[in-house]
Amino acid sequence: MARRRLIVLVIALAAVVGAGAFAIAASNRVKGSAAETAQAYFDAWRRGNVTAMERLVYQAPSDFSVRHRKLSDELHVESLQLAPGQVRSLGDEAAEVPFSGVRRLAELGDWPFDGLLRLAVRDRSWKVLWAPETLHPLLKDGGTLELEEVETSAAELVTSEGDKIPNDSYAEAYLNPLKPEFEEVNYGWALVSRVPGQPERTLLHREPKANVERTTLSRAVQAAAARALDGVEDSTIIVIRPSTGEILALADRLGENYSAVRDVFPPGSTFKTITAAALLKGGLDPAAQVGCPGTYQIPFHRPFSNDGEVDRGVVTFTDAFAHSCNTTFVEQATTRLTGEELSRTADEWGFGRPIATGIGGTCGTVPVTDDLDMLAADAIGQGEVVATPLCMAALAAAVQSGTWRSPRLLSHGQVRRIDGIPHGDVQMDEGVVAALRDMMTAVTGYGTASGAGLPEGVAGKTGTAEVEGETSHAWFIGYRDDLAFCVFVRHGGSGRSTAVPIAARFFKGL
């Protein structure tokens, strides 16, 4: 009996020892795995379950939830994608999981990033070792991420087609001051990273939208005008669509702060277009025989000469216009016109009307005179007559279309808002218009602008305006189809040698 009791005691003791050993082994066992904890953390993060995430973190900071929600709220995060990599073991009780992610920001779109999830055994469980850089690498070392508004009131002026104004268009002096008329406050966004001791970095950026306003400028016409002026200082080309008054090109290289739309210059023989209109209206026929001597002296007054004192004898009035006979126009003007009649005709063709372009502008003046010497000088574009290149382009446009229209750079509505109500369209005398067209065609056909490389169909009038003590101004006005133009080169010399070749380059560049 004693032997049996001893065996039972030994068995019982072994059972007790075994149970104790099992209890010790069970108490030392690590719960879960690094892979399971990482998966649970990423799943909770995708769902936005910050509470579940926090339970998986070893000694999570008290503001754990606040940090996550604040980042999402302040950056306007709409969604989050996470793509974990393979678990990398760093020993029995440490591991890490590289991962990539994409946050979609409401204002800036997708924002990809890479991160690293660190894990370790703590209190016999696999836990996430969280740090700010777990949320985003740039939050390490006190870094911050901020979404900032970028304000602008910029306006962008574009061509009539909606394209950008060509580079180096020589229109900037007019467009840049015009932009404030169309400025509206708009906002863009920037995602900015700031780390103490490091330069600020802009991670994502969306420019504010500028207010876009269309001008009447044509991209192709503006580009051709600008390139025609390349290498020609103190020059300008203005191109107008006669049927509408729209300014298709405004390339201005005038120096010393001169403006092609606001500053006036003696127009030289281009003004003979106005004098011819006055003489035609007074009854002078284009085919009438008139004298074109080398020099003509107004009885009891001063003499006037042709360029080079060329004597052409007796010619038609059209030929006198084509060859720009100063003596013809002086004689005819001083015997057939008064200063008041010449001034009134100039006013009818635009000189006496306000111009509303959207960028301001003026035309010119032809003062009334009773002095025959002054009337003679005015008749050939010297004397007291002055005009802007804009005015002379509008004159050419009126000849082409038969209607004077106030040139404009903006829509009718914007012009009225900025410059006021423009003068209405004015129908010109049909007979005078028809005669002027023939006479301007003669200029390019066999007159002062012939043989200069101009394309078929161009009609115009050259001008060389004398400036006392300085080189003359060079002018050429004209039209072809629904394009009217003025080329002006300040102190450029003669219209034929300087201005006409620029016009030829312009048409070649279209």
C-alpha positions as CSV (number, residue, x, y, z in Angstrom):
1,M,0.0,0.0,0.0
2,A,2.8,2.4,0.9
3,R,4.4,1.8,-2.5
4,R,1.1,2.6,-4.3
5,R,0.7,5.8,-2.4
6,L,4.2,6.8,-3.3
7,I,3.6,6.3,-7.0
8,V,0.4,8.4,-6.9
9,L,2.2,11.1,-5.1
10,V,5.0,11.2,-7.7
11,I,2.4,11.3,-10.5
12,A,0.6,14.2,-8.8
13,L,3.8,16.0,-8.2
14,A,4.8,15.6,-11.9
15,A,1.4,16.9,-12.9
16,V,1.8,20.0,-10.8
17,V,5.3,20.6,-12.1
18,G,4.1,20.1,-15.7
19,A,1.2,22.5,-15.2
20,G,3.5,25.1,-13.8
21,A,5.9,24.8,-16.7
22,F,3.1,25.1,-19.2
23,A,1.8,28.2,-17.4
24,I,5.3,29.8,-17.5
25,A,5.7,29.0,-21.2
26,A,2.2,30.3,-22.0
27,S,3.0,33.5,-20.1
28,N,6.2,34.2,-22.1
29,R,4.5,33.5,-25.6
30,V,4.4,36.6,-28.0
31,K,0.9,37.4,-29.2
32,G,0.3,37.7,-32.9
33,S,3.0,38.6,-35.5
34,A,4.5,41.6,-37.1
35,A,2.7,40.9,-40.3
36,E,-0.7,40.6,-38.5
37,T,-0.2,43.8,-36.6
38,A,0.9,45.7,-39.7
39,Q,-2.0,44.4,-41.7
40,A,-4.5,45.5,-39.0
41,Y,-2.9,48.9,-38.8
42,F,-3.0,49.5,-42.5
43,D,-6.6,48.3,-42.7
44,A,-7.7,50.7,-39.9
45,W,-5.7,53.5,-41.5
46,R,-7.5,53.0,-44.9
47,R,-10.9,53.1,-43.1
48,G,-9.9,56.2,-41.2
49,N,-10.5,54.3,-37.9
50,V,-8.0,56.2,-35.8
51,T,-9.1,54.6,-32.6
52,A,-8.3,51.1,-33.9
53,M,-5.0,52.4,-35.1
54,E,-4.2,53.9,-31.7
55,R,-4.8,50.5,-30.0
56,L,-2.1,49.0,-32.1
57,V,0.5,51.6,-31.2
58,Y,2.9,51.2,-28.3
59,Q,2.5,54.2,-26.0
60,A,0.7,56.3,-28.5
61,P,1.0,60.1,-27.8
62,S,-2.0,61.7,-26.3
63,D,-2.7,63.7,-29.4
64,F,-2.4,60.7,-31.8
65,S,-6.0,61.0,-33.0
66,V,-5.8,64.8,-33.2
67,R,-2.6,64.7,-35.4
68,H,-4.3,62.4,-37.9
69,R,-7.5,64.3,-38.2
70,K,-5.8,67.7,-38.2
71,L,-3.6,66.7,-41.1
72,S,-6.5,65.4,-43.2
73,D,-8.7,68.4,-42.4
74,E,-6.0,71.1,-42.9
75,L,-4.8,69.6,-46.2
76,H,-8.3,68.9,-47.4
77,V,-7.6,65.2,-48.0
78,E,-10.4,63.5,-49.9
79,S,-9.1,60.0,-50.0
80,L,-6.1,57.8,-49.0
81,Q,-4.6,54.8,-50.8
82,L,-2.0,52.6,-49.1
83,A,0.2,49.9,-50.6
84,P,2.3,48.0,-48.0
85,G,5.4,46.2,-49.0
86,Q,6.9,43.0,-47.5
87,V,7.6,42.7,-43.8
88,R,11.3,42.9,-43.1
89,S,12.5,41.1,-40.0
90,L,15.1,43.0,-37.9
91,G,15.5,40.1,-35.3
92,D,13.1,38.2,-33.1
93,E,11.4,41.2,-31.7
94,A,11.7,44.0,-34.4
95,A,10.4,44.4,-37.9
96,E,9.6,47.1,-40.4
97,V,7.2,47.5,-43.4
98,P,8.0,49.9,-46.2
99,F,4.9,51.3,-47.9
100,S,3.7,53.8,-50.5
101,G,0.6,56.0,-50.4
102,V,-1.4,58.5,-52.3
103,R,-3.4,61.3,-50.6
104,R,-5.8,63.0,-52.9
105,L,-6.1,66.7,-52.0
106,A,-9.3,68.5,-53.0
107,E,-7.4,71.5,-54.4
108,L,-4.2,69.9,-55.7
109,G,-5.1,66.4,-56.7
110,D,-3.0,63.3,-56.0
111,W,0.0,63.6,-53.7
112,P,2.1,60.4,-53.5
113,F,4.5,59.6,-50.7
114,D,6.6,56.8,-49.3
115,G,6.8,55.7,-45.7
116,L,8.1,53.1,-43.2
117,L,6.0,51.4,-40.5
118,R,8.2,50.3,-37.6
119,L,7.1,47.4,-35.3
120,A,8.5,45.7,-32.2
121,V,7.5,43.3,-29.4
122,R,6.3,45.2,-26.4
123,D,4.6,43.6,-23.4
124,R,4.6,40.3,-25.3
125,S,2.7,41.8,-28.2
126,W,3.7,43.1,-31.6
127,K,3.1,46.8,-31.6
128,V,3.6,49.8,-34.0
129,L,6.3,52.1,-32.9
130,W,4.7,55.3,-34.1
131,A,6.4,58.6,-34.8
132,P,5.2,61.7,-36.7
133,E,7.1,60.6,-39.8
134,T,4.9,57.5,-39.8
135,L,2.1,59.8,-40.8
136,H,4.3,61.4,-43.4
137,P,8.2,61.4,-43.7
138,L,8.3,65.2,-43.9
139,L,6.8,65.5,-40.4
140,K,10.1,64.2,-38.9
141,D,12.2,66.5,-36.7
142,G,9.4,69.0,-36.1
143,G,8.5,69.4,-39.8
144,T,5.1,70.8,-40.8
145,L,2.9,70.5,-43.9
146,E,0.6,73.4,-44.7
147,L,-1.9,74.1,-47.5
148,E,-1.8,77.8,-48.3
149,E,-4.0,80.0,-50.5
150,V,-2.2,82.0,-53.2
151,E,-4.0,85.1,-54.2
152,T,-3.8,86.9,-57.5
153,S,-5.8,89.6,-59.2
154,A,-3.9,89.1,-62.5
155,A,-5.6,89.5,-65.9
156,E,-4.5,87.9,-69.1
157,L,-5.1,89.6,-72.4
158,V,-5.3,87.2,-75.3
159,T,-5.8,87.5,-79.1
160,S,-9.2,87.4,-80.7
161,E,-8.8,83.7,-81.2
162,G,-8.1,83.2,-77.5
163,D,-4.4,82.5,-78.0
164,K,-1.5,84.1,-76.1
165,I,-0.2,87.3,-77.5
166,P,2.9,86.4,-79.5
167,N,6.2,86.9,-77.7
168,D,8.1,90.2,-78.4
169,S,5.0,91.5,-80.1
170,Y,5.8,95.2,-79.4
171,A,2.3,95.6,-78.0
172,E,3.3,95.3,-74.4
173,A,3.3,99.0,-73.8
174,Y,-0.4,99.0,-74.4
175,L,-1.5,95.7,-73.0
176,N,0.3,95.8,-69.6
177,P,-1.3,99.1,-68.5
178,L,-4.7,97.8,-69.7
179,K,-4.6,94.7,-67.5
180,P,-5.7,96.4,-64.3
181,E,-9.1,97.1,-66.0
182,F,-9.8,93.4,-65.9
183,E,-8.2,92.3,-62.7
184,E,-10.3,90.1,-60.4
185,V,-9.2,88.4,-57.1
186,N,-8.7,84.7,-57.7
187,Y,-7.1,82.0,-55.5
188,G,-4.6,79.2,-56.1
189,W,-3.1,76.8,-53.7
190,A,0.4,75.7,-52.5
191,L,1.3,72.7,-50.3
192,V,4.4,73.8,-48.3
193,S,6.8,71.8,-46.3
194,R,8.7,73.5,-43.4
195,V,11.4,71.7,-41.5
196,P,13.4,73.7,-38.8
197,G,16.9,74.6,-40.2
198,Q,16.0,73.8,-43.8
199,P,14.7,76.0,-46.7
200,E,11.0,76.0,-47.2
201,R,9.8,73.7,-50.0
202,T,6.7,73.9,-52.2
203,L,5.6,70.4,-52.9
204,L,2.5,71.0,-55.0
205,H,1.3,74.2,-56.6
206,R,-1.8,75.3,-58.5
207,E,-1.6,78.8,-60.1
208,P,-4.6,81.0,-59.5
209,K,-6.7,81.4,-62.6
210,A,-6.2,84.8,-64.3
211,N,-9.2,86.7,-65.7
212,V,-8.9,86.2,-69.4
213,E,-10.0,89.0,-71.7
214,R,-9.9,88.8,-75.5
215,T,-8.6,91.7,-77.5
216,T,-9.1,92.3,-81.2
217,L,-5.5,91.5,-82.0
218,S,-5.1,88.6,-84.5
219,R,-2.2,86.3,-83.6
220,A,-1.1,85.9,-87.2
221,V,-1.3,89.6,-88.1
222,Q,0.3,90.7,-84.8
223,A,3.2,88.3,-85.3
224,A,3.7,89.4,-88.9
225,A,3.7,93.1,-87.9
226,A,6.1,92.6,-85.0
227,R,8.6,90.5,-87.2
228,A,8.4,93.2,-89.9
229,L,9.7,95.7,-87.4
230,D,12.6,93.6,-86.1
231,G,15.8,95.5,-86.4
232,V,13.9,98.8,-87.2
233,E,14.1,101.2,-84.3
234,D,11.6,104.0,-83.7
235,S,8.9,102.4,-85.8
236,T,5.4,101.2,-85.7
237,I,2.8,99.2,-87.7
238,I,-0.9,99.5,-87.0
239,V,-3.3,97.2,-88.9
240,I,-7.1,97.6,-88.8
241,R,-9.9,95.5,-90.2
242,P,-11.8,98.1,-92.3
243,S,-15.2,96.2,-92.1
244,T,-15.3,96.4,-88.3
245,G,-12.7,98.9,-87.1
246,E,-10.9,96.1,-85.1
247,I,-7.2,96.7,-84.5
248,L,-5.6,93.4,-85.7
249,A,-2.1,94.4,-85.0
250,L,-0.4,97.1,-82.9
251,A,3.3,96.8,-83.0
252,D,5.0,99.8,-81.5
253,R,8.8,100.3,-81.3
254,L,8.7,104.1,-81.1
255,G,11.5,105.3,-78.8
256,E,11.6,108.0,-76.1
257,N,8.2,107.0,-74.8
258,Y,6.4,108.0,-77.9
259,S,3.0,106.4,-78.7
260,A,1.6,105.4,-82.0
261,V,-2.0,106.0,-80.7
262,R,-1.5,109.2,-78.7
263,D,1.4,111.2,-80.2
264,V,1.1,113.2,-83.4
265,F,3.6,113.8,-86.1
266,P,3.6,115.6,-89.5
267,P,2.1,113.1,-91.9
268,G,3.9,114.3,-95.0
269,S,2.4,113.2,-98.3
270,T,0.1,110.6,-96.8
271,F,-2.0,113.6,-96.0
272,K,-2.5,114.2,-99.7
273,T,-5.2,111.6,-99.4
274,I,-7.2,114.1,-97.4
275,T,-6.3,117.0,-99.8
276,A,-7.2,114.8,-102.7
277,A,-10.6,114.1,-101.1
278,A,-11.2,117.8,-100.6
279,L,-10.3,118.6,-104.3
280,L,-12.4,115.7,-105.6
281,K,-15.4,116.8,-103.5
282,G,-14.8,120.3,-104.9
283,G,-15.2,119.0,-108.5
284,L,-11.6,118.1,-109.6
285,D,-11.8,115.1,-111.8
286,P,-9.2,112.3,-111.3
287,A,-8.5,112.4,-115.1
288,A,-8.1,116.2,-115.2
289,Q,-4.9,117.5,-116.6
290,V,-2.8,119.3,-114.1
291,G,0.7,120.7,-114.0
292,C,3.5,119.0,-112.1
293,P,6.5,121.4,-112.5
294,G,9.7,120.8,-110.6
295,T,9.0,124.0,-108.6
296,Y,5.9,126.1,-108.2
297,Q,5.6,129.5,-106.6
298,I,2.3,130.7,-105.2
299,P,1.9,134.2,-106.7
300,F,3.3,136.7,-104.3
301,H,4.2,133.9,-101.9
302,R,6.8,131.3,-101.3
303,P,7.9,128.5,-103.7
304,F,7.4,124.7,-103.3
305,S,9.4,122.0,-105.0
306,N,9.0,118.3,-105.8
307,D,11.4,115.8,-104.3
308,G,14.6,116.3,-106.3
309,E,12.7,119.1,-108.2
310,V,11.5,116.5,-110.7
311,D,9.5,118.2,-113.5
312,R,6.7,115.9,-114.9
313,G,5.0,118.5,-117.0
314,V,1.3,118.1,-117.4
315,V,-0.2,114.9,-116.0
316,T,-3.6,113.6,-114.8
317,F,-4.6,114.4,-111.2
318,T,-4.3,110.6,-110.6
319,D,-0.7,110.6,-111.9
320,A,0.1,113.6,-109.7
321,F,-1.1,111.7,-106.7
322,A,0.7,108.5,-107.7
323,H,4.0,110.4,-108.1
324,S,3.3,112.6,-105.1
325,C,3.7,115.9,-106.9
326,N,4.1,118.5,-104.2
327,T,3.7,121.3,-106.8
328,T,0.5,120.0,-108.2
329,F,-1.2,119.8,-104.7
330,V,0.1,123.2,-103.7
331,E,-1.2,124.8,-106.8
332,Q,-4.6,123.0,-106.7
333,A,-5.1,123.5,-103.0
334,T,-4.3,127.2,-103.0
335,T,-6.5,127.9,-106.0
336,R,-9.4,125.7,-105.3
337,L,-9.6,125.3,-101.5
338,T,-9.8,127.4,-98.5
339,G,-8.2,126.6,-95.2
340,E,-11.6,126.0,-93.7
341,E,-12.6,123.5,-96.5
342,L,-9.3,121.5,-96.0
343,S,-9.8,121.4,-92.3
344,R,-13.5,120.4,-92.6
345,T,-12.6,117.6,-95.0
346,A,-10.0,116.3,-92.6
347,D,-12.6,116.3,-89.9
348,E,-14.9,114.3,-92.1
349,W,-12.2,111.7,-92.5
350,G,-11.6,111.3,-88.8
351,F,-9.6,114.2,-87.6
352,G,-12.6,115.9,-86.0
353,R,-13.9,112.8,-84.2
354,P,-12.9,111.3,-80.8
355,I,-11.4,107.8,-81.1
356,A,-12.4,105.2,-78.5
357,T,-10.1,102.2,-78.7
358,G,-10.1,100.9,-75.1
359,I,-6.6,102.2,-74.7
360,G,-7.3,105.9,-75.5
361,G,-5.9,107.6,-78.5
362,T,-6.3,110.6,-80.7
363,C,-6.3,111.4,-84.4
364,G,-4.7,114.8,-85.2
365,T,-5.4,118.4,-86.1
366,V,-5.6,120.5,-89.2
367,P,-6.0,124.1,-87.9
368,V,-8.0,126.5,-90.1
369,T,-5.7,129.1,-91.8
370,D,-6.1,132.1,-94.0
371,D,-2.3,132.1,-94.8
372,L,-1.8,130.7,-98.4
373,D,1.8,129.7,-97.5
374,M,0.5,127.7,-94.5
375,L,-2.4,126.3,-96.5
376,A,0.0,125.1,-99.2
377,A,2.2,123.4,-96.5
378,D,-0.8,121.8,-94.8
379,A,-2.0,120.5,-98.2
380,I,1.2,118.4,-98.5
381,G,1.2,117.2,-94.9
382,Q,3.6,119.8,-93.5
383,G,2.8,123.1,-92.0
384,E,0.6,122.7,-88.9
385,V,-1.0,119.4,-89.8
386,V,-0.2,116.6,-87.4
387,A,-1.6,113.0,-87.1
388,T,-1.1,109.8,-85.1
389,P,-0.2,106.6,-87.0
390,L,-3.5,105.3,-85.6
391,C,-5.4,108.1,-87.3
392,M,-3.7,107.4,-90.6
393,A,-4.5,103.7,-90.4
394,A,-8.1,104.5,-89.8
395,L,-8.0,106.8,-92.9
396,A,-6.8,104.0,-95.1
397,A,-9.4,101.7,-93.6
398,A,-12.1,104.3,-94.5
399,V,-10.9,104.4,-98.1
400,Q,-11.1,100.6,-98.3
401,S,-14.5,100.2,-96.8
402,G,-16.2,103.5,-97.7
403,T,-17.1,103.9,-94.0
404,W,-15.1,105.6,-91.3
405,R,-15.1,103.5,-88.1
406,S,-13.5,104.3,-84.8
407,P,-10.6,101.8,-84.4
408,R,-10.8,99.6,-81.3
409,L,-8.7,97.1,-79.4
410,L,-11.5,95.6,-77.3
411,S,-15.1,94.6,-77.6
412,H,-17.7,97.3,-78.1
413,G,-18.9,96.8,-74.5
414,Q,-15.4,97.1,-72.9
415,V,-14.6,100.1,-75.1
416,R,-17.7,101.9,-73.9
417,R,-16.8,101.0,-70.3
418,I,-13.3,102.3,-70.5
419,D,-13.2,105.1,-73.1
420,G,-16.9,106.0,-73.3
421,I,-19.3,105.7,-76.2
422,P,-17.3,105.8,-79.5
423,H,-18.4,107.9,-82.4
424,G,-20.8,106.0,-84.7
425,D,-19.8,104.8,-88.2
426,V,-19.8,107.5,-90.9
427,Q,-20.5,106.7,-94.5
428,M,-18.1,108.6,-96.8
429,D,-18.9,110.1,-100.2
430,E,-19.1,107.1,-102.6
431,G,-17.7,109.1,-105.6
432,V,-14.7,110.4,-103.6
433,V,-14.1,106.9,-102.1
434,A,-14.0,105.3,-105.6
435,A,-11.6,107.9,-106.9
436,L,-9.3,107.6,-103.9
437,R,-9.1,103.8,-104.4
438,D,-8.1,104.2,-108.0
439,M,-5.5,106.8,-107.1
440,M,-4.0,104.7,-104.2
441,T,-3.8,101.7,-106.6
442,A,-1.9,103.9,-109.0
443,V,0.7,104.7,-106.2
444,T,1.6,101.0,-105.9
445,G,1.1,100.2,-109.6
446,Y,3.4,102.7,-111.1
447,G,3.9,105.5,-108.6
448,T,6.1,106.0,-105.5
449,A,5.4,102.5,-104.0
450,S,5.8,100.5,-107.2
451,G,8.4,97.8,-107.7
452,A,9.1,97.5,-104.0
453,G,8.0,93.9,-103.4
454,L,4.4,94.6,-102.4
455,P,2.0,91.8,-103.2
456,E,-0.8,92.2,-105.8
457,G,-3.8,94.0,-104.5
458,V,-2.1,96.5,-102.2
459,A,-3.1,100.1,-102.6
460,G,-1.6,103.0,-100.6
461,K,0.2,106.3,-100.3
462,T,3.7,107.0,-99.3
463,G,4.8,110.0,-97.2
464,T,8.1,111.7,-96.3
465,A,7.6,114.3,-93.6
466,E,10.3,116.9,-93.3
467,V,11.4,117.7,-89.8
468,E,13.5,120.9,-89.3
469,G,17.1,120.0,-88.4
470,E,16.5,116.3,-88.3
471,T,16.0,113.3,-90.6
472,S,12.5,113.1,-92.2
473,H,9.8,110.8,-90.9
474,A,8.9,107.8,-93.2
475,W,5.2,106.9,-93.8
476,F,3.2,104.4,-95.8
477,I,-0.5,103.9,-95.5
478,G,-2.7,101.5,-97.5
479,Y,-4.9,98.5,-97.6
480,R,-5.3,95.1,-99.2
481,D,-8.6,93.3,-99.0
482,D,-9.9,93.6,-95.4
483,L,-6.6,94.8,-94.0
484,A,-5.7,98.5,-93.7
485,F,-2.4,99.6,-92.3
486,C,-0.1,102.4,-91.4
487,V,3.7,102.0,-91.3
488,F,5.6,104.9,-89.6
489,V,9.3,105.2,-88.9
490,R,10.3,108.2,-86.9
491,H,13.3,110.0,-88.5
492,G,13.4,107.0,-90.9
493,G,14.0,108.9,-94.1
494,S,11.8,108.5,-97.1
495,G,8.5,106.6,-97.2
496,R,9.5,104.7,-100.3
497,S,12.9,103.5,-99.1
498,T,12.1,102.8,-95.5
499,A,8.3,102.4,-94.8
500,V,7.3,100.5,-98.0
501,P,9.8,97.6,-97.5
502,I,8.5,97.1,-94.0
503,A,5.0,96.8,-95.4
504,A,6.3,94.3,-97.9
505,R,7.8,92.2,-95.1
506,F,4.6,92.4,-93.2
507,F,2.5,91.0,-96.0
508,K,5.2,88.3,-96.8
509,G,5.0,87.2,-93.1
510,L,1.2,86.7,-93.1
